[in-house]
Amino acid sequence: MSNISEKIKVFFPDLAIMKNSANRGLFAGRNLPSFVKDYIIRRFAGEDGIADRDKVSDYLTNKIPDNIAIIKNRLLAGEQVNVTVRFIIKSDIASGRTTFSVPDAQITSNAYVSPMLLEEYKDELTDGERWGNITLNYVEPQGRRSGFIEMVTYKSFEPYRVDYSYYLKARENFSIDEWIDVLIAAMEYDPDTFDTIQEKKEFITRLLILVEPRLNMIELGPKGTGKSYIYSNISKYVWLLSGGKTSRAKMFYNKATKQFGLMKSHDAVVIDEISTFGFSDPDEMQSILKGYLEAGNATVDNVLFQSECGIGLTGNIQLTSEMKPSDSKYFQKLPDMFQESATMDRFHSFIEGWKLPRLEAGSILQDWTLNAEYFSSVLHHIRTETQYESLFDQLVEYDSSCDLRDLKAVRKVATAYTKLLFPQVKSLEDLTEEDVSNFKSLYQEYCLSPAVYRRGIIRQQCHLIDKEFRKEMPKFKIKETV
């Protein structure tokens, strides 16, 4: 890892960050995601990458306090309090108001979002968890009305403006194998602890859902491979639903409050532990999901819901002693709605979690890597870069009888791999004839073949559910001349 670490420092000098036990210890007892911790470390770090403990402590005390008295006492004294915190928005159907809570400061009730603020940020201040800079004000009791805390200003936590050309130029200095190691390090794991390049490729596939709009993905595998940690820490644009139940109102649209749900304001919503997950109205949710998974829209109470959010399902699967699935029907323990072939066919990619190593203490990175907040901002930005899809159309040919869902899935997954692994290649016209030839070979190995393979697993599972679905994938290959 030391060689890649040094290259990251050289080619990302302002965006590299040291991940080690000294810096991690600065946040003991605090439930902060990586993208927040990295921002703070970078802000107060010296040339050796180690952050100044006293400065970090002061910043946390003033901006991210975890002591209930610090916030509430200042509010009761009539002071407006400005903090950068994790807070949770929830629509209160009974009162018709939008509440919020700040769990780390023990503010769990009698806290409301200002109606004017809610109107200004109605697409952002939707049900779910947020990170941002907010100003709180205490409204004293009047008559029979109890006192309450009000959120009066809000600014999303976005400390970096992405210079995408800078990112592309830096990428050119890494070989493909080196770049895969950069991506793994950015996910906070040491690439040297992976045994094979195949394990590394499987691991970074988790990032595809973050770079391609409306990419729907499934991962099943054993416990302990880092699924939950990655999706809950790497980006504020991902929402992880874990265990329990959810509803149409929370995910799509709340009829009572007329607010859109999680799917409107995130790049991806990942449902973890899917085998034990439930939906308050399974029939309604399946109907809505079918339409959304297919076209990115759904109608709820005559309101058209549209979004570019991808849906991910992750869960555990029973394996044999050889660490292979004990049953060829991977999805038989999933909720019934996902065992229906028409719903399953709308997913684009499958990650074989049993091919990943179990992550242990020694797997955690102890070296230089990309700042998590910067990295997540780049992944968010690259979703809107449309040039990469045209590369697929220029490079790939396929059977005229190809099923449209297969074509759509392979195009999406191959495009996502291109964005992740070869972001510097935005147009073939910019390459020499020799470079085009080399890129065709790389595109086949790292983008097209994995896309066909991963969609092929979905196709096989649909066939096992319903013999009307063909088992084999159509043929995709690189054009001889482009």
C-alpha positions in Angstrom: 0.0 0.0 0.0 2.9 2.4 0.6 3.6 2.9 -3.1 -0.1 3.8 -3.8 -0.1 5.9 -0.7 2.8 8.0 -1.9 1.2 8.4 -5.3 -2.1 9.6 -3.7 -0.1 12.2 -1.8 1.7 13.4 -5.0 -1.2 13.6 -7.3 -4.0 14.6 -4.8 -1.8 16.8 -2.6 -4.8 18.9 -1.3 -7.2 16.0 -0.9 -5.2 13.2 0.6 -5.8 12.3 4.2 -4.0 10.0 6.7 -6.1 7.2 8.1 -4.6 5.7 11.2 -5.4 5.0 14.8 -4.2 8.4 16.0 -6.7 10.2 13.8 -9.5 7.7 14.5 -9.0 8.1 18.2 -9.9 11.8 18.0 -13.6 10.8 17.6 -13.9 8.2 20.4 -17.4 8.0 21.7 -18.9 10.0 18.7 -21.1 8.5 16.0 -19.7 10.4 13.0 -19.6 9.1 9.5 -16.3 9.0 7.6 -17.1 11.9 5.3 -17.5 14.2 8.4 -14.5 12.9 10.3 -12.3 13.3 7.2 -13.3 16.9 6.7 -12.4 17.7 10.3 -9.1 15.8 10.1 -8.1 17.5 6.9 -9.0 20.9 8.3 -6.7 20.6 11.4 -3.9 18.2 10.1 -0.2 19.0 9.8 2.1 17.9 7.1 2.4 14.4 8.6 -1.4 14.0 8.3 -2.0 13.9 12.0 -4.7 16.3 13.2 -4.2 18.7 16.2 -6.1 17.0 19.0 -6.9 20.3 20.9 -8.1 22.0 17.7 -10.3 19.1 16.8 -11.7 19.0 20.4 -12.5 22.7 20.3 -14.2 22.3 16.9 -16.3 19.4 18.1 -17.3 21.2 21.3 -18.5 24.3 19.4 -19.8 22.9 16.2 -20.7 19.3 16.9 -21.5 19.1 20.6 -22.6 15.8 22.1 -23.6 17.3 25.5 -27.3 18.0 25.9 -26.5 20.9 28.3 -24.4 22.9 25.8 -27.2 23.2 23.3 -30.2 23.4 25.5 -28.8 25.8 28.1 -27.8 28.3 25.4 -31.2 28.0 23.8 -33.0 28.6 27.1 -30.8 31.6 27.7 -32.3 33.2 24.5 -29.3 32.5 22.3 -29.5 31.2 18.7 -27.3 28.2 18.3 -25.5 27.3 15.1 -24.2 23.7 14.8 -23.1 21.2 12.2 -24.8 18.0 13.1 -26.6 14.9 12.1 -30.3 15.3 12.4 -33.4 13.3 11.5 -36.5 14.7 9.8 -39.9 13.2 10.3 -43.3 14.2 9.2 -45.8 14.3 12.0 -49.1 13.3 10.5 -51.2 14.1 13.6 -50.0 17.7 13.9 -49.4 18.4 10.3 -45.9 19.6 11.1 -42.4 18.5 10.3 -40.3 17.5 13.3 -36.6 17.0 13.7 -34.3 15.3 16.2 -30.6 15.6 17.0 -29.8 12.2 18.6 -26.2 13.1 19.5 -27.4 16.1 21.5 -30.4 14.2 23.0 -32.9 16.5 21.3 -35.6 14.0 20.5 -39.0 15.9 20.9 -40.6 19.3 20.8 -38.4 20.3 17.8 -39.9 21.6 14.6 -38.7 22.9 11.2 -39.7 26.4 10.4 -42.5 26.4 7.8 -40.6 29.0 5.7 -37.5 26.9 5.8 -39.4 23.8 4.9 -40.9 25.6 1.9 -37.4 26.8 0.8 -35.8 23.4 1.1 -38.8 21.1 0.5 -36.8 18.8 -1.8 -34.0 18.4 0.8 -35.7 18.5 4.2 -37.7 15.3 3.6 -38.0 12.4 5.9 -34.7 10.8 6.8 -31.3 11.5 8.1 -29.3 14.6 7.1 -25.9 16.2 7.8 -25.9 20.0 7.7 -25.2 23.3 9.4 -28.4 24.4 11.1 -29.4 27.3 13.4 -31.7 26.6 16.3 -34.0 29.0 18.2 -36.1 28.4 21.3 -39.7 29.6 21.1 -41.1 30.2 24.6 -44.5 28.9 25.8 -47.5 31.0 24.9 -50.9 30.3 26.6 -51.5 26.6 26.3 -48.8 26.1 23.7 -45.7 24.5 25.1 -42.2 25.8 24.3 -40.3 24.2 21.4 -37.1 24.3 19.5 -37.3 25.6 15.9 -34.8 25.1 13.1 -34.6 28.5 11.3 -31.6 28.1 8.9 -30.2 25.1 7.1 -27.2 24.5 4.9 -26.3 21.1 3.5 -22.9 19.7 4.6 -20.9 20.3 1.3 -17.4 21.5 2.2 -15.9 20.7 -1.3 -16.6 22.0 -4.7 -15.5 19.3 -7.1 -13.0 20.3 -9.8 -13.7 17.4 -12.0 -10.9 18.2 -14.5 -8.4 18.0 -11.7 -9.7 14.5 -10.7 -9.5 13.3 -14.3 -5.9 14.6 -14.8 -4.8 12.9 -11.6 -6.4 9.6 -12.7 -4.1 9.5 -15.7 -1.1 8.9 -13.5 -2.3 5.5 -12.2 -2.4 2.2 -14.0 -5.8 0.3 -13.9 -4.5 -2.0 -11.1 -3.2 1.0 -9.1 -6.5 2.8 -9.6 -8.5 -0.1 -8.2 -6.3 0.0 -5.1 -7.0 3.8 -4.9 -10.7 3.1 -4.9 -10.4 0.4 -2.2 -8.3 2.7 0.0 -11.0 5.4 -0.5 -13.5 2.9 0.9 -11.1 2.7 4.0 -9.8 -0.8 3.5 -6.2 -1.8 2.8 -6.0 -3.3 -0.8 -2.9 -5.4 0.3 -5.2 -7.5 2.4 -7.1 -8.8 -0.6 -5.7 -12.1 -2.0 -6.7 -11.6 -5.7 -7.6 -9.0 -8.2 -11.0 -10.8 -8.6 -11.7 -10.0 -4.9 -10.8 -6.4 -5.5 -13.1 -6.2 -8.6 -16.0 -7.7 -6.6 -15.4 -5.2 -3.8 -15.4 -2.0 -5.8 -18.6 -3.1 -7.6 -20.4 -1.8 -4.5 -19.6 1.7 -5.8 -21.5 1.3 -9.1 -24.8 2.3 -7.6 -23.3 5.6 -6.5 -22.1 6.7 -10.0 -24.9 5.7 -12.3 -28.4 7.0 -12.0 -31.2 4.5 -11.3 -28.9 1.5 -11.2 -30.6 -1.3 -9.2 -28.4 -3.8 -7.6 -28.5 -6.9 -5.3 -25.7 -8.3 -3.1 -26.1 -11.5 -1.2 -23.3 -13.0 0.8 -21.9 -14.0 4.3 -21.7 -11.7 7.3 -18.6 -9.6 7.9 -17.7 -8.4 4.4 -18.4 -4.7 5.1 -21.7 -4.2 3.3 -23.4 -2.1 6.0 -20.3 -0.1 6.9 -19.5 1.1 3.4 -23.0 2.2 2.6 -23.6 4.0 5.9 -20.2 5.8 6.0 -18.9 6.6 2.6 -21.4 9.1 1.4 -24.2 11.4 2.6 -25.9 10.7 -0.7 -26.7 7.1 0.4 -29.4 6.1 2.8 -29.2 2.7 4.4 -32.4 1.1 5.6 -31.6 -1.7 8.1 -34.1 -4.1 9.6 -37.6 -3.4 10.6 -40.2 -2.0 8.2 -40.6 0.9 5.8 -43.5 2.4 3.9 -44.5 4.1 0.7 -44.7 7.4 2.6 -41.2 7.1 3.9 -39.6 6.0 0.6 -41.7 7.8 -2.1 -44.5 10.2 -1.1 -46.4 11.1 2.1 -50.0 11.9 1.2 -50.7 13.6 4.6 -47.8 16.0 4.6 -47.4 16.2 0.8 -43.7 15.6 1.1 -41.5 13.4 -1.0 -39.6 10.6 0.7 -36.0 9.2 0.8 -35.9 8.2 -2.9 -36.2 11.9 -3.9 -33.2 13.3 -2.1 -30.6 10.5 -2.3 -28.5 9.0 -5.0 -29.1 5.5 -3.7 -31.3 3.8 -1.0 -29.9 0.5 0.1 -32.1 -1.9 2.1 -29.9 -4.0 4.3 -30.8 -7.4 5.9 -33.4 -7.7 3.2 -34.5 -11.2 4.1 -35.9 -9.9 7.4 -37.1 -6.6 6.0 -40.8 -5.7 5.8 -43.2 -3.2 4.1 -46.2 -1.8 5.8 -48.3 -2.5 2.7 -46.5 -5.1 0.5 -49.0 -5.1 -2.3 -48.9 -1.3 -2.7 -45.1 -1.2 -2.4 -44.7 -3.9 -5.1 -46.9 -2.1 -7.5 -45.0 1.2 -7.0 -41.6 -0.5 -7.1 -42.3 -2.2 -10.4 -43.0 1.1 -12.1 -40.1 2.9 -10.4 -37.5 0.2 -11.0 -38.5 0.2 -14.7 -38.8 3.9 -15.5 -37.9 6.0 -12.4 -41.4 7.2 -11.7 -44.5 6.3 -9.8 -47.9 7.9 -9.2 -49.1 8.2 -5.7 -52.5 9.9 -5.0 -52.4 11.5 -8.4 -48.9 12.9 -7.7 -46.2 12.0 -10.1 -43.0 10.9 -8.3 -39.8 11.0 -10.3 -36.2 10.4 -9.2 -32.8 9.2 -10.4 -32.2 7.3 -7.1 -30.9 3.7 -7.4 -32.2 0.9 -5.2 -29.9 -1.7 -3.6 -30.7 -4.9 -1.7 -28.2 -6.5 0.5 -28.5 -9.5 2.7 -27.0 -12.8 3.9 -27.2 -16.1 2.2 -26.6 -19.6 3.4 -23.3 -21.1 2.2 -21.7 -24.5 2.1 -18.4 -25.4 3.7 -16.8 -24.5 0.4 -18.3 -21.0 0.8 -20.7 -21.3 -2.1 -24.5 -20.9 -2.0 -26.2 -23.9 -0.6 -29.1 -23.5 -3.1 -29.1 -22.3 -6.7 -32.2 -20.2 -6.0 -30.5 -17.3 -4.3 -33.7 -15.3 -3.7 -35.9 -17.8 -2.0 -35.5 -16.2 1.4 -36.2 -12.7 0.3 -39.6 -11.0 0.8 -42.2 -12.4 -1.6 -42.3 -9.3 -3.8 -38.6 -9.8 -4.8 -39.2 -13.5 -5.7 -41.6 -12.5 -8.4 -39.8 -12.7 -11.8 -41.2 -9.4 -13.2 -39.8 -7.5 -10.2 -36.5 -9.3 -10.2 -36.1 -8.7 -14.0 -35.9 -4.9 -13.2 -32.6 -5.3 -11.3 -29.5 -4.7 -13.3 -26.6 -6.2 -11.4 -25.7 -8.8 -8.8 -22.7 -8.9 -6.4 -21.6 -12.4 -5.3 -20.7 -11.6 -1.7 -19.4 -15.0 -1.1 -16.4 -14.2 -3.3 -15.4 -11.4 -1.0 -13.0 -11.9 2.0 -14.2 -11.5 5.5 -12.9 -8.1 6.7 -10.9 -8.1 9.9 -9.1 -5.6 12.1 -6.1 -5.8 9.9 -8.1 -5.0 6.8 -8.7 -1.4 8.0 -6.5 1.1 6.2 -3.6 2.7 8.1 -2.2 5.0 5.4 -2.9 7.9 3.1 -6.0 7.9 1.0 -8.5 10.2 -0.6 -10.6 12.4 1.7 -14.0 10.6 2.0 -16.1 13.7 1.7 -14.2 14.7 -1.5 -14.5 11.2 -2.9 -18.2 11.0 -2.2 -18.6 14.4 -3.9 -16.8 13.2 -7.0 -19.0 10.0 -7.1 -22.1 12.2 -6.8 -20.9 14.6 -9.6 -20.0 11.8 -12.0 -23.6 10.6 -12.1 -24.5 13.6 -14.2 -21.7 13.1 -16.7 -23.5 11.7 -19.8 -20.6 11.2 -22.2 -19.7 7.8 -20.8 -22.9 6.1 -22.0 -22.1 7.1 -25.6 -18.9 5.1 -25.4 -21.0 1.9 -25.0 -22.9 2.7 -28.1 -19.7 3.4 -30.0 -17.8 0.3 -28.8 -20.4 -2.5 -28.4 -22.6 -4.5 -30.8 -25.2 -7.0 -29.8 -27.9 -9.4 -31.2 -30.8 -7.6 -32.8 -33.1 -10.0 -30.8 -31.5 -8.8 -27.5 -34.1 -8.3 -24.8 -34.5 -4.6 -24.1 -34.1 -5.0 -20.3 -30.9 -7.0 -20.8 -29.6 -4.3 -23.1 -30.5 -1.5 -20.7 -28.9 -3.4 -17.7 -25.6 -4.2 -19.5 -25.4 -0.6 -20.8 -26.0 0.8 -17.4 -23.5 -1.4 -15.6 -20.8 -1.1 -18.2 -21.2 2.7 -18.1 -21.0 2.7 -14.3 -17.7 0.7 -14.5 -16.4 3.2 -17.1 -17.2 6.1 -14.8 -15.5 4.4 -11.9 -12.4 2.9 -13.5 -11.8 5.1 -16.6 -13.3 8.5 -15.9 -10.5 10.1 -18.0 -11.8 8.6 -21.2 -14.8 10.7 -22.1 -14.5 10.5 -25.9 -12.8 8.1 -28.4 -12.1 11.1 -30.6 -9.6 12.4 -28.1 -7.6 9.2 -28.4 -5.0 8.0 -30.9 -5.6 4.9 -33.0 -3.3 2.9 -30.7 -5.0 4.3 -27.6 -8.4 3.3 -29.0 -7.1 -0.2 -29.6 -5.8 -0.4 -26.0 -8.9 1.0 -24.5 -11.1 -1.5 -26.4 -9.2 -4.3 -24.7 -9.6 -2.6 -21.3 -13.3 -1.9 -21.8 -13.9 -5.5 -22.7 -12.2 -6.8 -19.6 -13.2 -4.3 -17.0 -16.5 -2.9 -18.2 -18.4 -5.0 -20.7 -17.6 -8.6 -19.6 -18.4 -7.9 -15.9 -21.7 -6.1 -16.9 -22.8 -9.1 -19.0 -21.8 -11.5 -16.3 -23.6 -9.6 -13.5 -26.8 -9.1 -15.5 -26.5 -12.8 -16.4 -26.9 -13.8 -12.8 -30.2 -11.9 -12.6 -31.3 -13.5 -15.8 -30.6 -17.0 -14.5 -32.5 -16.3 -11.3 -35.5 -15.1 -13.3 -35.3 -18.3 -15.3 -35.4 -20.4 -12.1 -38.5 -18.5 -11.0 -40.2 -18.5 -14.3 -39.2 -20.7 -17.3 -40.6 -18.1 -19.6 -37.4 -16.2 -19.1 -34.4 -17.4 -21.1 -31.5 -18.6 -19.1 -28.8 -17.4 -21.5 -27.7 -13.8 -22.0 -27.7 -12.4 -25.6 -24.3 -11.9 -27.2 -22.4 -8.6 -26.6 -19.0 -7.9 -28.1 -16.6 -5.1 -29.0 -16.9 -3.9 -32.5 -14.0 -4.6 -34.8 -14.0 -1.0 -36.1 -15.3 2.0 -34.3 
